Amino acid sequence: MAALDYNALRAQTLVSSHEEEAVTVNTRALIDKVLARYSGEHTTLRELLQNAADANATTVEIRLQSTVTGQGSAAELSLEDPRDLLKLKIRRMLVKNDGQAFREEDWQRLKRIAEGNPDETKIGAFGVGFYSVFADCEEPFVSSGDQAMAFYWKGNQLFTRRAKLPNFDKWTTFLLESREPTEIPDLKGLCKFLATSLTFVKLSSISLYIDNRCLLTLTKKSSPPMPLIIPSTLDPSTQSKVMRIAGVTTESVQIDAKYMNITQYSPASTNTTTGPTILSFFSRFASQPVVTAPPDKDLLSHSIKTIFLRIANAVVHTSVDRKSAAELERATKKPPPKVTQLSILTMSKPEHDASEKDAHIFENVVPTSAGKVFIGFPTHQTTGIKAHISAHSVIPTVERESIDLNARIVKEWNVELLKIAGILSRIMYHDEMSTIGRQAKGLNSKDIEALYDHAIHVMQQFTFTDSTPSSTVGQYIMSGFWSCSKDNTIELLSTKGVLSSQKIRLSTDISFLEGLPMLPKPLALGAPEFIKTLVDYSILIEVTMADIINQLESKALSGEQITEFLKWAAKQRLSQDMAPEALKTLLDSAVISNAESGLPITLGTIKHTVNKSKLHDDIPLPADTIPFQVTKSMTPKELEAIGWTELGVAEWLNFLCNRRSPPVAVDFSLSAEFAQLVLSILSKNWEKESQPRREYMVNCLKNRTCIPTKQGMRKPGEAYFPTVKLFADLPIIAQLSGIKEKFLLALGVRKTVELKIVFDRLMDENVADITGEKRAKWSHVDLIKYLVGVQDDIPPEDITRLKGTPICKSEVASGGLYKVSSLYEPNEQLRRLKLPILQWPGEWRPASNEAKFLLKLGLQKFPTATDLVGLMGGTDRPLAELALQYFIINYLTNEYNQQSIPMNVSFLPLDSPESKGQLVTPSGCYYNPKAAILGFAVLRKDLHPHAEKFKVQKDPDMNRAVSMLISSPPQTQKNATEQFGYFASRLSEIMPHHVHRLSSAPFVPVFADKSAISTAISHFTGDSKSHPASGKVKHLAPSACYLGSKTSLYADVFDFVDFGLEANPFLWKCGSKNEPTTIEVAYLLVREPARLLDAFGGYQKYLSVLRTLAEQYSTLKKDKQLIAAMRKSPFLLATMDLPVTEVNEKSEHGDDDQTIKEYQLANVSQIVVSDDFVAYNLFKDKVLVAPQEDLLEDFYQALGVVTFSSIISEAYTIGMPVSAVAKAQELQKLILERIRIFLHSQTESIRHDAKWIEKNVRVDMVQRIRLRRSLKLSNGQQIAKVQEVTAAITEYQGIKALYVSPQYQLFDVSQLLVNLVLFKPKLHSSLLLESLLTTDLVTLKARGYNVDRILKARAAEARLAEQARRQRDEERAKAVEAEARADSERSKLETDRNRSSVGDHKKPKEIEGPAMPGGFNTSPPRHSKSSSGGGGSSSSFIQNSPAPVSTFFNKMKGHLGFDSHKPHESLQNMLGQGHGSGSGSGSGGAGGSSTTLTPQETTAAPVDDGKNQSHKPTKPHVLRSNLHNAIAASRAHDSNKVFSPAQTQQVKEQKTYCDSKPGQDIKFLTEMPSGIRIFIDRSVDPSFLRPNITDLNAFSTILVEIGAVFDLPTSTIHIYYDETGPTIAFNLNGSLFFNFRYYRELHAGGGVRRSEALVYWFVTACHELAHNVVKDHSSDHSFYTESFVQMYFEEMMARVARAEGGGGVVGGGQAAVAAGGGGGGAVTRQLVVQPPPPYDG
């Protein structure tokens, strides 16, 4: 459908013949609404002053005329109290100005609203300001020049009338007559307003009068404008280049105010109440000061105040593009000016000082706190700085109180002007600073301090704060102020005068830099916010490293500068304000002059300082050490912060040792005096040095001749202390004062003679001693005694040499010397152990000095553990036992507990007699006897208490125990119980890595014949070697078997074991569980899905398992092997909806699309997820679909199941367009209207909103639409179906076309729309949208989509249903009561009739009625004869007339048209009679019938005395109640299995048969669309369902209809099928089961009418319902069966009649239609019912 051409439509409308009409305006209402925008004070005066300024006036007079005018003016009145002047009432106001007289266009514009002044240089803009006069004046009057204009009202319309004046008047006058006399306005506020109004406008004078008394005269004087040079460092243009300051002029302004004091009068209180009040009491404590009024006599006198200001006027050039200019002109009714003016008012420090401070009238003129934005006159908007800004070209809001920042183009214009204001402010700041700079030129730092206040005043004046009410106004001004600088600098006053900020640094505590300009601290404190802004914008920075480096490089530091620099640098490092790298750079740049040597020193080369307490200040120092005089005033912490460390003694010694050719006087190896000085310094610091540093110093000196001796300078090891006098020629040290002996000993100065000399001289017989005499050779005992005497002086290296030299003899060996360390001290216990003993003459005293010295040299007091182990493991067993006992006895004494025992030597005996003297290592046996269970060796029993001494463990290491268990698993239940119990006692030792090994190791013996889980897992893991053949013991991993009872659901497929309470915890620790895990179930499910489906007994439990897998999928997916198997295995349960069709007719509810769900196991590639319900319904008998549950669908899709929409393709065929534009537009409007409501209530993810639908979707109507859907099956086959639809959506060039047919269905439209607007729509979404489309708005509004209301509506429906049910029950109860009353009356009448016939006729013998309650409560036929065995007679009622009898069988015959006897007999067979064989029949008179009931058919009740007694029949209402209770006892079968064993019991009422109940073993298969569940025998293949769908559906509809007869719920009726068996139906605890096999054989196929099947299964249902009352097949059961048939027969026959009327045929059987003869050939139908086989109760 083509889109409407709205342009053509508009043109057509404009040339139509309809009458043209003007738009009318309610003038009074319009003016009232305009006035509502003016919220400020003095609005009328402001507008009139603006008009005066626009007219170039210089003088304005404001005259307030009181009500007393005419009685003498106020100036003439004698006022007793001057304050009475304030009490006058004002009746009119005259405002006069001497500006240009009104021109004609001005008069015309005055009477037109919203037609402002077109002159862009004028203030007026909107043309509505004049109408503010109507706020207080009803009919204003204006005169100007020689003309006047009067305003007056006619109703709500305003009119004007003009007149010509006789004389020309230079004044333009506005006469405003008040509606009623008003109070005099606040004179104080009015005067302030007038003073402020005089600032920027060109007026020179404003006067205020009351009557003829002048209250105020304001006069403004201005100096000639002076040009101001724009600094080159500033950019006068805005960033967008739309506006630029072309020039600036400044002028000084003086404003004088002469005012009557009464204008400033403020009454102290307006309270007229006499006496004190609460208000007056609390006013004493008010925080505001009370303004006292001047004396009354001064109120009429005048005061004069003067202030001085400075105004800068900037000429601004604008450059606006044509489009923006047009938009601005449309908004303001005037074009944007090419040139405009912007002004700023400030007050410099001299002007501030010259102005009068107490001039309250100028409070709003002087910008002391926050300046205002003036648009001709002050507005509410502040500037954010202490300066007023005036811009006529700023576009205000209508009420002229704020700047318009809303409309885009207006906002852009105003923002540019505000930024220009910021640039002009910056120019003024620069000019002020230049003035200060000129004053500071040539002054020193001290004199510059006099200019600090001036500079602070300027900085405070241009400090930006938040502007109000709009903060963005100040931000735009501030943006222009700071962004106009070309180099991001600003002029500031520094210690060197006014300079650029890039040359100035913030004041700091650095005092060693003299030439750097700094910002004085008073300025930073006086204008902190201004300085903070400079710092934030990085315009002013602190002193930088580069600044300091430049200063340090320019001049060397000297004197105090050195200390100040070093202290400052240390402070920076201590406060973490300077990085180490930065400090290094500074030190590299700093140069100082050495005061002693006069040479420069670069501080970057210094590493060390001198500590005078350690080193002298007059000794040679390294080049990297700073002299002590430089650092003497600094603390060690400061020196450390700089990075300098103390010069250590060792480092100083290293310096001395490594110098090249030092002077002799300072060479310690040549000069004894300098050596004395060096040794004294080292000795003084020796105790303070660490051991490594001591060793370093010793190494430096030990090979140098640094010790002065009597023999000259010697090395330390060659010099001896004076105490050594063994030989006369030894070099003895000279006296060294102040040198510690300990230090000399450390250097190697000897106190003993070297051992080599001793061995060479003392052990040689020819060597003389110090006296020169020869002596005998020494023994080892003599040597030991000598060494003991000098042992304290023997150097360590000599002691080491003694330990390694053989110097002693042994007791057992002859000759030869031994090392002391290889001998033992003399001891009897050691001798028994045959150890080498030291030879020592005499008694051995362990406490002697010789013994102690020998122990120091290594003499052994006892054997080590290693030595004893060698003895224990030897072949000499007695000696080994001695060693064992010695080790045990002396274990603590000899501290063997601190020694390690060799673990690789076999020396421990075993406990087992089979060991036969075998010795093992400590790690080869254990002392826990239970370890033998696993085959480990056990230590000899008597050694168990001492096992820990030999490092024998109680139990084998768990790794070994686990390995032993795995390598030799138990073979019997007993062994397994013992071994597992042993491990259970050590559970705390089993670590996770042990569990990991054990959980997968096959060591658990299983004695069952099968292991399902092991088979399943081995199938996937490929491990089958650990699973032996069935019938033998096999070993499984703990993770493959389970603990507990074998009654679990999984007992048939998993292995369960039980080894007792003590052993089972070990298996649980190893991974055995009480139930299989989800992963294990998944493995088995994938392996054997069919077997598990059968084990679970139906699909419900199988689905439950699948749900469990779905919930645990996040865990399952970690097992890649399992997931791969899942994607291949047919373990997923899916359904296929098989259609069922009724033979010859639809279902009772008119549903012709009923299906049966067939459950099948399939793999991933065979299943789809239904995501398109409509398309799926077309192909549901062709595809297997996943269960329609979100959880399972997500699980199936995660495994790879595709969605149904992915395998189906759709193609629309659109018919020709239909000319129905209005209908399509109506639908489109409806869609747009309701889609918003629909999306508002959606919680699903929304793809497109209603705006998108409105923009991108159009509705067209076509003749027809066809949809072809093609389905591609997994086998490659394609199936296509074409369907007529009423709506379709196609896309062309981004536009969605919604095509609908003329008879479109809103549900089809809804389905298409929800797919457009939602990401994942549900079926209920389409239904909701359809409901919204079909329901009118009033109804939707009434519904309100309120959940509570919906619930209330449902509750109301439930109550109505309950009321209807109760009403039916009451009606039924009333019917039963009525029938009971009728029966009672009928019985009474019959009794009376029988009594009346007693005297006339002889009573025949009656056949006794049945003894059971109820029975057939009818009389026998009136003419009846019976014969038995050839001729006897039986009692019967003899009647004279063959009239019809109202019996039960006659009723049946009447309904069915049966013949006289065969149907009767057949029905009796169906009712369960005729179990006996003695029945007979005879023939009566013409036209009569006879029926003989055998004793088995009618059984009399037992009576007393053996005689029959007459019984009354059961009342019908009682019988009905029993039958209703029997029906109510029926229930649904809630299990998927049915198993009942066969039963046989003897019936007591008669002995002719046994009550036989065949057994049943069936399982659930599926559920029919009618709700009837289908079961099959376990031997039946589930594929039985597909070929029998049609017959099953037909059977289910018959059973549903029969259930409706009894008002039975469908859930209580079930169908089952078996291939053999005698059972037609059975009743299981109230659940009714009907055999489909009998239906298929008797009534399915063709030819059998539906009525026959209905009757057959109706009687069958009666039989089974009777079992709800009587369980067995007895006479009582037969009675109730007949009662059910009798009670519900009429309802059943009505349904049979409907079936007959429809000619319904349900299947095969015996049915015949015979043509009756004669009389018109009426057709009668004969229904022959098959007799049923025996029932099963």
Salt bridges, closest charged atoms under 4 A:
GLU41 OE1 - HIS42 NE2 3.95
GLU47 OE2 - ARG46 NH2 3.46
GLU61 OE1 - ARG63 NE 3.29
ASP81 OD2 - ARG83 NH2 3.36
ASP84 OD1 - LYS87 NZ 3.59
GLU104 OE2 - ARG162 NH1 2.84
GLU105 OE2 - ARG103 NH1 3.51
ASP106 OD2 - ARG103 NE 3.21
ASP106 OD1 - ARG109 NH2 2.62
GLU115 OE2 - ARG112 NH1 3.55
GLU138 OE2 - ARG28 NH1 3.29
GLU138 OE1 - ARG179 NE 2.66
ASP146 OD2 - LYS164 NZ 3.16
GLU177 OE2 - ARG91 NH1 3.86
GLU177 OE1 - ARG92 NH2 3.16
GLU183 OE2 - LYS89 NZ 2.18
ASP235 OD2 - LYS241 NZ 3.34
ASP256 OD2 - LYS221 NZ 3.88
ASP296 OD2 - ARG83 NH2 3.06
GLU327 OE1 - ARG408 NH2 2.82
ASP353 OD2 - LYS349 NZ 3.13
ASP353 OD1 - HIS352 ND1 3.60
GLU356 OE1 - LYS305 NZ 3.65
ASP358 OD1 - LYS305 NZ 3.22
GLU363 OE1 - LYS192 NZ 2.69
GLU363 OE2 - HIS360 ND1 3.13
GLU399 OE1 - ARG37 NH2 3.41
GLU401 OE2 - ARG46 NH1 2.74
GLU401 OE1 - HIS380 NE2 3.16
GLU412 OE2 - ARG408 NH1 3.34
ASP431 OD2 - ARG310 NH2 2.43
GLU432 OE2 - ARG310 NH1 3.25
GLU432 OE1 - HIS454 NE2 3.77
GLU449 OE1 - LYS446 NZ 3.86
GLU491 OE2 - HIS430 NE2 3.71
ASP509 OD2 - LYS571 NZ 3.08
ASP536 OD2 - LYS532 NZ 2.95
ASP547 OD2 - ARG505 NE 2.53
ASP588 OD2 - LYS584 NZ 3.12
ASP617 OD2 - LYS612 NZ 3.81
ASP624 OD2 - HIS608 NE2 3.74
GLU638 OE1 - LYS567 NZ 3.29
GLU646 OE1 - LYS614 NZ 3.40
GLU651 OE1 - ARG693 NH2 2.63
GLU687 OE1 - ARG694 NH2 3.86
GLU687 OE2 - LYS742 NZ 3.50
GLU689 OE1 - ARG693 NE 2.59
GLU741 OE2 - LYS751 NZ 2.25
ASP760 OD2 - LYS756 NZ 3.04
ASP798 OD2 - ARG750 NH2 2.83
GLU811 OE2 - ARG831 NH2 2.94
GLU828 OE1 - ARG831 NH1 3.64
ASP876 OD2 - LYS834 NZ 3.97
GLU881 OE2 - ARG940 NH1 3.70
ASP942 OD1 - ARG940 NE 2.67
GLU989 OE1 - ARG986 NH2 2.66
GLU1080 OE2 - LYS1073 NZ 3.46
GLU1088 OE1 - ARG1091 NH2 2.81
ASP1094 OD1 - LYS1563 NZ 3.63
ASP1094 OD1 - ARG1578 NH1 3.60
ASP1137 OD1 - LYS1157 NZ 3.27
GLU1142 OE2 - ARG1650 NH1 3.14
GLU1145 OE2 - ARG1650 NE 3.21
ASP1152 OD2 - LYS1146 NZ 3.81
ASP1153 OD2 - LYS1180 NZ 3.45
GLU1158 OE1 - ARG1586 NH2 3.04
GLU1189 OE2 - ARG1107 NH2 2.75
GLU1210 OE2 - ARG1269 NE 3.25
GLU1233 OE1 - ARG1234 NE 2.75
GLU1244 OE2 - HIS1324 NE2 3.87
GLU1254 OE1 - ARG1236 NH2 3.18
ASP1260 OD2 - ARG1258 NE 2.89
GLU1284 OE2 - ARG1264 NH2 2.32
GLU1284 OE2 - ARG1266 NE 2.93
GLU1291 OE1 - LYS1296 NZ 2.84
GLU1362 OE2 - ARG1365 NH2 2.60
GLU1362 OE2 - ARG1366 NE 3.18
ASP1369 OD2 - ARG1365 NH1 2.78
GLU1379 OE1 - ARG1520 NE 2.71
ASP1383 OD1 - ARG1386 NH2 3.09
ASP1383 OD2 - LYS1515 NZ 3.94
ASP1555 OD1 - HIS1673 ND1 2.63
ASP1561 OD1 - ARG1578 NE 3.06
GLU1601 OE1 - ARG1650 NH2 2.59
GLU1601 OE2 - ARG1695 NH1 3.79
ASP1618 OD1 - ARG1637 NE 3.13
ASP1672 OD1 - LYS1557 NZ 3.90
GLU1691 OE2 - ARG1695 NE 3.08
GLU1700 OE1 - ARG1725 NE 3.65
